[in-house]
Amino acid sequence: MMKYFLGDDNFKNGLMNYLNAKKFDNAVQDDLWEHLTA
């Protein structure tokens, strides 16, 4: 659902940024939202 709200490119880029930033760290839902909307 977020993909349709943000668009394919924004969702994909935000998700990749999030995964790269948090790959060795704990994360919470707000962290994902922060990366998706940046």
N, C-alpha and C positions, 0 to 999 in steps of 0.2 A: 504494500500500500504506500509506503514512503517513496518508493521508486516512482510511482505515478504523480505524487505530490511534488517531488523535487525534480523530476526528469531523469532520464537514463544516465546522462553524462555526469550530472551533479551527484547523483546517488553513488555511482561507481567510483568517482574520484574521492568523495567523502569517505566512503567505506574503506578504500585502499589507504587513505591518509590515517584513518582511525586504526586500522590493523597494523600499519607500520609504526605508529606512535605508541601503541599499547602492547606490542608483541611480547615484551618481557616484563609487563607490569599488570597490576590489577586495574579493572575498569568498572565503571558504573554506567547506567543508562544515560545519564547527563553527558558523559564523555562522548558517547556516540552522537548524540544530538548536536553537541558543540562542533564536532568534525563535519557532520552532514550540512550544517547551516553556515559554515565558514566560507 
